[in-house]
Amino acid sequence: MERLLIWIGRIAALAGMVISAVAIVSRLLGAFSVGGLWNATLLQIGMAGMLAGCAIMLTVITMRR
């Protein structure tokens, strides 16, 4: 269970970083939306993914006691 949570946390954080990077790069290139979603929305989705990854990893750390 612990290994599964670690991988879920890593994947969620990595997906969040990728989505945030896409939003930042597209805005720097002058686009206001990507795939029908505004860049601000993509950035919030990316931040939520990174937050979920951190919360899952924190849960794993507290379970190890």
N, C-alpha and C positions, 0 to 999 in steps of 0.2 A: 504494500500500500504506500509505503514511504517513497519507494523508487518511482511509482506511478505519479505521485503528487509532485515530486521533483521535476519529472519530465513535463508534466502539464504546466507547471510554473515557468519552466524555461521556454517552452513553446509559446505561452501566452505573452511573456515579456519580449521574446524575439519578434513575434507578430506585431506587437505594439510598436516596437522600435522601427520596423520596416514600414508600417502604415504611417507613422509620424514622419519618417524620412521622405516618403512619397509626397505627403502633404507639404512639407517644407520646400522640397525641390520644385514641385509644380508651382508653388506660389512665387518662388524666386525666378522662375521662368516666365511669369506673367499670367498664368492661368488661375482663374478663380474657382474652378471646379474640376474634379476628376471623376469620370464615370458617373456623372449625374449628382455627385455629392460635393458640397462646398468644402473647401480646404479646412475651414474651421471645424466642420463636423468630422472630417478625417483625422484632424489633430486630436480632437476629443476622444475619438474611438481608439486611437493609438495610445493616448495617455491612460485610458481605462484598461487597455490590455496590459500595459506595464504595471499599473496598480494591482491588477488581478494577479499577475505573476509574483509581485512582491508579497502580496497577502498570502498566497499559497506557500511561498518559500518560508515566510514567517511561521505559518502553521506547522510546517515540517520541523523547523528549528525548535518550536515549543513542544512538539510531540516527543522529541529526543530525550527529554529529561529523564 
